[in-house]
């Protein structure tokens, strides 16, 4: 499995922005689709966004479109999640995940991922 380490979480006010990063190691990074999930206390894990291996194809949950942007830099083995216009309901622990998907795939189900980071906490205050 690939090892993943998230960073960039923190405390922000509603309407603010954060950029999360996920650094990968241990396996060829471009062989994985990369996704972001989040989980709030007492809530189920929720899909946020995904980017395919190297095709540049992305997929977002409808509620994230226009606010969140996922990107990757394969040369740096890093995937990013730019979060704008943050809302209190965005408060959660955000997890980076890697999926051994096909070239064009954008997996949305947690079961499609086999490597997970330990998470970075995002808190949005009002």
C-alpha positions as CSV (number, residue, x, y, z in Angstrom):
1,X,0.0,0.0,0.0
2,X,0.9,3.6,-0.4
3,X,1.5,5.7,2.7
4,X,-0.4,8.9,2.9
5,X,0.1,11.9,5.2
6,X,-2.4,14.8,5.2
7,X,-1.6,18.4,6.3
8,X,-3.1,21.8,6.1
9,X,-6.1,21.5,8.4
10,X,-6.9,24.1,11.0
11,X,-9.4,26.6,12.4
12,X,-10.9,29.1,10.0
13,X,-13.9,31.4,10.1
14,X,-16.9,30.8,7.8
15,X,-16.3,32.1,4.4
16,X,-12.5,31.5,4.6
17,X,-10.3,29.1,2.8
18,X,-7.9,26.2,3.4
19,X,-5.7,24.2,1.2
20,X,-5.2,20.6,2.3
21,X,-2.2,18.6,1.1
22,X,-1.6,14.8,1.0
23,X,1.9,13.5,0.5
24,X,2.2,9.9,-0.8
25,X,5.1,7.5,-0.6
26,X,5.9,3.9,-1.0
27,X,4.3,3.2,-4.4
28,X,4.2,4.9,-7.8
29,X,1.9,7.8,-7.2
30,X,0.5,8.0,-10.7
31,X,-0.9,4.5,-10.5
32,X,-3.6,5.7,-8.1
33,X,-6.7,7.7,-8.3
34,X,-6.8,10.0,-5.3
35,X,-9.8,11.0,-3.2
36,X,-10.7,13.1,-0.3
37,X,-13.3,12.0,2.3
38,X,-14.4,13.6,5.5
39,X,-16.1,12.5,8.7
40,X,-17.7,14.7,11.4
41,X,-18.4,13.4,14.9
42,X,-21.4,11.1,15.0
43,X,-21.6,11.1,11.2
44,X,-20.8,8.6,8.5
45,X,-17.7,9.1,6.3
46,X,-18.6,11.1,3.3
47,X,-17.1,11.4,-0.1
48,X,-15.8,14.8,-1.0
49,X,-13.8,14.7,-4.3
50,X,-11.7,12.5,-6.5
51,X,-9.1,12.9,-9.2
52,X,-8.1,10.3,-11.7
53,X,-4.6,9.0,-12.1
54,X,-3.1,11.2,-14.8
55,X,-6.0,12.1,-17.1
56,X,-7.1,15.2,-15.1
57,X,-10.6,13.9,-14.7
58,X,-12.3,15.0,-11.5
59,X,-15.5,14.3,-9.7
60,X,-17.2,16.2,-6.8
61,X,-20.2,15.7,-4.7
62,X,-22.7,18.2,-5.9
63,X,-22.6,20.2,-2.7
64,X,-18.9,20.7,-3.2
65,X,-18.9,22.0,-6.7
66,X,-17.9,25.6,-7.1
67,X,-16.3,25.6,-3.6
68,X,-13.8,22.8,-3.5
69,X,-11.1,22.0,-6.1
70,X,-9.0,18.8,-6.1
71,X,-5.7,18.7,-8.0
72,X,-2.5,16.7,-8.1
73,X,1.1,17.1,-8.8
74,X,2.5,13.7,-9.8
75,X,6.1,15.0,-9.8
76,X,5.7,15.9,-6.1
77,X,3.6,12.8,-5.2
78,X,1.0,15.2,-3.7
79,X,-2.7,15.7,-4.0
80,X,-4.4,18.9,-2.9
81,X,-7.9,20.0,-1.9
82,X,-8.5,23.7,-2.1
83,X,-11.5,24.6,0.0
84,X,-13.1,28.0,-0.5
85,X,-16.2,29.6,1.0
86,X,-16.1,27.3,4.0
87,X,-19.2,26.7,6.0
88,X,-19.5,25.4,9.6
89,X,-21.0,22.2,8.2
90,X,-17.6,21.6,6.5
91,X,-16.2,20.9,10.0
92,X,-14.7,17.4,10.0
93,X,-11.6,15.3,9.9
94,X,-10.5,15.1,6.3
95,X,-8.9,11.9,5.0
96,X,-6.8,11.4,1.9
97,X,-7.2,8.0,0.2
98,X,-5.6,6.2,-2.7
99,X,-7.4,3.8,-5.1
100,X,-5.8,1.3,-7.5
101,X,-8.3,2.4,-10.2
102,X,-8.1,2.4,-13.9
103,X,-6.7,5.3,-15.8
104,X,-9.9,7.3,-16.2
105,X,-11.7,6.2,-13.1
106,X,-12.9,8.6,-10.4
107,X,-14.0,6.4,-7.5
108,X,-16.6,7.7,-5.1
109,X,-17.0,4.8,-2.8
110,X,-14.8,4.2,0.2
111,X,-14.6,0.5,-0.6
112,X,-12.8,1.4,-3.8
113,X,-9.8,2.8,-1.8
114,X,-7.2,0.6,-0.1
115,X,-4.9,3.2,1.4
116,X,-5.8,5.9,3.9
117,X,-4.1,8.7,5.7
118,X,-4.7,9.5,9.4
119,X,-6.6,12.6,8.7
120,X,-6.3,16.3,9.2
121,X,-8.9,18.3,11.3
122,X,-10.8,21.2,9.8
123,X,-12.8,23.4,12.0
124,X,-15.0,26.2,10.6
125,X,-16.3,28.7,13.1
126,X,-19.2,31.1,12.7
